[in-house]
Amino acid sequence: MLSPQQENPSSTIPPQHTAGISPAASDAIPMRKFGRHDVYISALGLGGHHLGDAEDEQTAMRIVHEAVDNGVTFFDNCWEYHRGKSELWLGKGLKGRRDKVFLMTKVCTHGRDASLGMQMLEESLLRLQTDHLDLWQIHGVSFENDPALFIRPHGAAEALRKAKEQGKVRFVGFTGHKDPGMHLQMLETGFPFDSVQMPLNCFDANFHSFETQVLPVLQQRGIAPLGMKPLSGHGEPITNGVVTAEEALRYAMSLPVATTITGMDKLDVLHQNLKIAQGFQPMSPAEMQALRDRTRPMAGDARFELYKVSIKYDNPEARMAHGFPLDMESEEVREMMDATVNTGHPFPDTSEIKP
């Protein structure tokens, strides 16, 4: 039987359980429980990769400020997004607002040693201008041997444990968009994950589905499900007129997830999403099924989920760690090459950031 929170994921939270966050009013973004923990986060999360796509730093900071001021508490990021620029911009945007948010970033060991993970953690903390993360996750589990590499002696699992013990992170998890089977293999390692991040949208329901294969396991184990790619990554179904942004986001937010993370690189995109999330009303089961049925013909070849079946959205750090050739058309690879040519180093200078 589903708990009241699972039956109505948009239900508001009693004020004594909001960990310093005010309870949701009728026109506010709902707060949801973070898995088995007595911590609550906003049902809408701001994606870190798209933040780095903003026109400039000032625009990115304004997006962050307006998101916080309008009830977004969950902020996503990653050590490698835009070669560190996304973390830098988010860190600047959260200055003076850090205590109002649940801050997450990801580590890009991709099977490499724990020592590299701890080094990346220190770099992320510096860029984000904080002394701790609320959530630290393994980034982009993409290959069949990633779970074994993660859990082996001196693997990334050791870094997650150590970071928790040192008080540098509160919770730990993993992410990925390739294959629900890999997520299940990560869960089978027995590591005590607090969260799992995965693509959840109306197309996923009918193709290599995280919704049907992974989400029920997380609910059973009390692990916080974090949804991402509600608009399929870059909004192609919306621009192609297959679904509306409201349909896509409402579907994803109507699932029993702790939060739905979506990219917002422009203020009008933020405002669009806030309008949907504030006072959110979940779709009925019948509405959700109707949307699944309508999109099923376009789901079967993954045209709107290329991250599952191609290298187009593979992260360069993941491919390099496994010795695979890079996709030279990838935005991240082009940025890495341009930065190396221009500065001799693929990451931005952080020497002026004061701890």
N, C-alpha and C positions, 0 to 999 in steps of 0.2 A: 504494500500500500504506500502511496506517495505521501510525504509529509505535506502540511499546509504550504510550506515554502515551495515545494516542487509542484503542487497542484496549481498554485498561483504565484509564479516566480516574481511578479511585480508587486507583491504585497509589501507594505511598509513595515519598518522595523521599530520596536519599542525604543524610546530614547535611551534607556539605560544600557542598550546593547550596541550603540553606534560607534563606540570607540572614539568619542570626541566629535562625531559628526551628527548634526541635527537630524531629527526624523524627517522623512519625506512628507511634504504637504501635497495637496491634491494636484498642484501644478509643478511639482518638483520631480527630479529624476529619482525613481525608486532606489532604495538601498537593498542589497541582497547579501546573504550570508556567504562567507568565504569558506566553503566546504565544511569541515568538521569543527572549524575554529570559531570562537565567539567574536568575530571581526566582520564588519560589513563594508561593502564597496558599492560604488555606483553601478547601476545596470548598464550604463554606457561608458565605455572606456576609450581613451584617445590613443590612436596608434602612433608609434614613434617613427616608423619609416616615412610615412607621408608628411610628418612634421618637417622632416629634412627636405621635402620637396617644396616647401613654402617659398614665396618669391624672394624673401630676404629674412635676415635675423629678426628685424623688428616685427614683421608680419607673424613669424613663428611665435615670438613672445606674446604678441597680442592674442593669438589663438589660445595659447596656454592660459593667459590671464582670464580671458572671457570664459573658457571652459571651467576653470576653477570657480569663478564667480557665479556660474550658472549650475553648479552642482555636480560636475564631473570630478570624481575623486580618484579613479583608476587611470594611471598613466603607464603606457607600455613603451619600451625602448629596447635597444640591443647594442652591444659593444661595437659591432661592425657597421651599423646603419650609416650610410653616407660617410664611411671612413671616420666615424666618431662625431660628425657634425650634428647628428640628431640628438645625441646625448649632451653635447655642448649647449645647443640651443634650448633644450628642455631644462638643463641646469640653470641657465640664466633666467628662463621664464618662471621657474619655481622659487627663485630667490625671494624670501619673505613669505612664501606660501607653502613651504615644504611640509609643515605640520598639518596642512589641510588635505593632504593627498596620500594615497597608497601607491608607492613608487616601485615599479618593476623594471628590471632590465635583464638581458640575457647574456650568457657567456658562450664564446665560440670556440671551445676546445675541439669539437667534432672528433672525439676519440683520442685526442692527445692528452698529455699528462696533467695531473692535478696542479702541478706547479705553474703551468701556463694559465690555468683557470684562475688561480689566486692572483697572478700578475694582472690578468684582465679585470678582475674585480677591483683592484686598487685603481686602475685606470678609469673604470666606469665611475667609481665613487668620486674621483677627482673631477671628471667632466661634469657630473651631475651635482657637484658641490654639496655633498651630503656625507655623513659619517656612517650611514647604514642604508640598506635597501629593505623595503617591506617584502619584496619577492625577487628571487634570483632564479632564473630558469636556464636549463640547457637549451641552446638554440638549434632548431632545425634538424631533428632526427630524420635522416634521409636515406640511410643505407642499411642493408640487412645486418651488417656486423656492428652497427652503432651501439645497440644495447650491450653487447658483450664488451666492447671497448669502454663503454661508460662504467660498467660495474667492476672491471678487472682491478687488481691491486695497482694503486697509484693512478687510477683513472679519474675521470671528472667527478664521480660519486664522492671520492675522498675530498675534493675541493668543496663540494656542497656541504658535507658534514663539518668540515673545518670552519667554513665561513659562518655557519650557524653557531658552532661552539664559541667562536670569537665574538659573537654579537654583531657581526657586520651585515647579516641578513636575518630576517625574521622567519621567512618561509622559503621553500624551494620547490621547483617543478621542472617540467620540460615542455618543449613545443615541437611542432612539426606539421607539415602540410602534405606529405607524400602519400602515405599509406596507413590506414587504420591498423593494419596488422603489425606495423612497426611500433605503434603506440602500445598495443597489447603486449608486445615483447618487452618493451621498457617497463611496463607494469609488472610483468612476470619476473623481473630481476629481484623483486622484493624490497627495493629501496623505498623508504617512507616518504613518498612525494606528497606535497600539500596541494599541488595544482597540476593541471595538464591543459595546454592550449592547443587548439585545433580548428580547422576551417569548418564552420557550421553555417549553411545557407540552404535555400530551397533546392539547389541543384545537387548538393552533396547527398541529400536524402535518397537519391536514386543512382548514385555512382560511387563505388568504393567508399561507403558511407561511414563517416565518423559518428554521425548522429545515431545510427542504428547499432554500430558495433562497439564504440568506445564510451559514449555518453552513459549508457546504462551501467557499465562497470564502475565508472566514476561515482555515480549516484549511490551505488551499493556500498562503495568503500569510503564514502565521505570525503572524496577528493574534489576540490573545487574545479569545475569545468569552466574554462575560459574560451569563449567563442571568438573566432576571428574570421576575416574575409566574408562578412555578411553580404557585401556587394560584389563578391567573387574576386576581390583583390584590387582591380582597377576600374570597376564599374561598367565593364563591357555589356552585361545584360541590360543595364539602364540605358546606356547610349545607343544600344541596338533596339530599344523599345520592347524588350521581352517582358520585363517587369519594371515597376516604378521603384524609386529609392525607398519610398515609404513601405511598399509591400516587402521588399527585401530585408530592410532593417527590422520591421515589425516581426517578420517571420523568425529571424535569428534571435531577437530579444524575447520571443514568446517561448523559446525552448528553456528547459530547466537548467540554466547556466548562471554562474555567479556574475559574469559581466559579458558584454559583447563589445569587442574591440574593433574599431573601424578607423580608417585613415581620414584625416582632416587637414588638407594642405591649404585651404582657403577659408576665409571667414564665412562666406556664404554656405560652404559645405558644413561648417560647424553649426551655423544657425539652422540649417535644414535638419540636421541630426538632433539638435536640442529641441526643436519643435516636435519631433516624433517622440523623443525620450521623456520630456517633461510631462508629467501626468499620464505616463504610458499606460495604454490599455492593450493587453495581450490579445492576439488572434484566438478565436475559438478553434477547437480541434477540427471542426468542419472546414473552416477557412484555411487552415494550414494544409489539410489534405487536398483541398481544391487547388492550392498553389503548387503543391507537389505534382499533382496530376497534370496541371497545365504546363509545367516546365519539364516533365519527364522526357518528351521527345528530344529536347535539346541537352539533356543531361547525359545521355548514353555515350556520347563521343567526347565528353569532357571539354567541349569547345569553350566553356566558361569556367573551367577549372584546370587550365593547362599546368598549373603548379603540381598537379598529381601525376601527370603523364609525360612531362617534357623536362628539359634542363633549363627552360626559359627563366624560371624563378629560383634556380639553385643558387645558394650563397657561395661566393668565391672561396671563403674560408673553408667551407665544407668540402668543396671539390679539391682544393689544394691539399687539405689534410689527408685525403685518400689518393693523392697523386693523379687525379683526373684532369684532363684538359679543361680550360675555362671557356665559357660561352662569351666570345668577344663582343656580342651584341648586348650583353647584360649591362644594365645601368650601373650596377655596383662595380663590375669589372672595368668599365670605361672610367669611372671615377677613380678607381685605384691606379690605373695606368696614367691618367692625367696628373694626379697628385704626385706620383713618383717622378714623372718627367719634370714637373714644375718646381718641386721642392726637394726632390731626392728622397722623400719619405712618404709613404701612403697615408699617414695619419696627421691630423692638425697639431700644431704646437699648443701645449697646455701649460707652458712654463709660467705664464702670467696669472694663472688661476691660483688664488690664495686659499689654502685649506681652512 
